């Protein structure tokens, strides 16, 4: 980045804060209604018999769980990258004291 250290540190802190906010507030409030709506539409549009619904629900929940796991690992990688960058930006301050 071609900016001063304060601006870069502030940008990384903002990205870190927005990622955490997205994970804790936005994702659950969007994921649960969307998954419910998707499951309802999928079973009604495809006219799936009642006896197969439990298998469809298990499949959708398992797929959602895998997606959530992958998304969470990507989230952790971004947070770790931001923490590393912020740690490297703070190190010169410690040497100047």
C-alpha positions in Angstrom: 0.0 0.0 0.0 1.2 3.5 -0.8 -0.3 5.1 2.3 1.0 6.0 5.7 1.1 3.4 8.4 -1.9 4.9 10.3 -4.1 4.7 7.2 -3.1 1.2 6.4 -3.6 0.0 10.0 -7.0 1.7 10.1 -8.0 0.0 6.8 -7.0 -3.5 8.2 -8.8 -2.8 11.4 -11.9 -1.8 9.5 -11.8 -4.9 7.3 -11.4 -7.1 10.4 -14.3 -5.4 12.2 -16.6 -5.7 9.2 -15.8 -9.4 8.7 -16.6 -10.1 12.4 -19.8 -8.0 12.2 -20.8 -9.9 9.0 -20.2 -13.3 10.6 -22.1 -12.6 13.9 -25.0 -10.5 12.7 -25.6 -10.5 8.9 -24.9 -14.2 8.1 -27.4 -15.7 10.6 -30.1 -13.2 9.8 -29.8 -14.0 6.1 -28.9 -17.6 6.2 -31.7 -19.0 8.3 -34.6 -17.4 6.4 -33.0 -18.1 3.0 -32.4 -21.8 3.9 -36.0 -22.2 5.1 -37.4 -20.5 2.0 -35.1 -22.6 -0.3 -36.1 -25.8 1.3 -39.8 -25.0 1.1 -39.6 -23.9 -2.5 -37.5 -26.9 -3.5 -39.9 -29.4 -2.0 -43.1 -27.8 -3.3 -41.9 -27.0 -6.8 -40.5 -30.4 -7.4 -43.5 -32.1 -5.8 -41.5 -34.4 -3.7 -43.5 -37.1 -1.8 -43.8 -36.8 1.9 -41.8 -40.0 2.5 -38.7 -38.4 0.9 -38.8 -35.1 2.7 -36.6 -36.2 5.7 -33.9 -37.2 3.3 -34.1 -33.9 1.4 -33.9 -32.0 4.7 -30.9 -34.0 5.8 -29.2 -33.4 2.5 -29.8 -29.7 2.6 -28.8 -29.3 6.2 -25.6 -31.3 5.6 -24.7 -29.2 2.5 -25.4 -26.0 4.5 -23.1 -27.3 7.3 -20.3 -28.0 4.8 -20.8 -24.5 3.3 -20.8 -22.9 6.7 -17.6 -24.8 7.6 -15.8 -23.6 4.5 -17.0 -20.1 4.9 -15.9 -20.0 8.5 -12.4 -21.3 7.6 -12.1 -18.5 4.9 -13.3 -16.0 7.5 -10.6 -17.2 10.0 -8.0 -16.8 7.3 -9.0 -13.2 6.6 -9.0 -12.4 10.3 -5.6 -14.0 10.7 -4.2 -12.1 7.7 -5.5 -8.8 9.2 -4.0 -9.6 12.6 -0.6 -10.5 11.0 -0.6 -7.2 9.1 -1.6 -5.2 12.1 1.1 -7.0 14.2 3.7 -6.2 11.6 2.6 -2.5 11.5 2.9 -2.3 15.3 6.4 -3.9 15.6 8.3 -0.8 14.5 6.6 1.2 17.3 8.0 -1.2 19.9 11.5 -0.7 18.5 11.4 3.0 18.5 10.7 3.3 22.3 
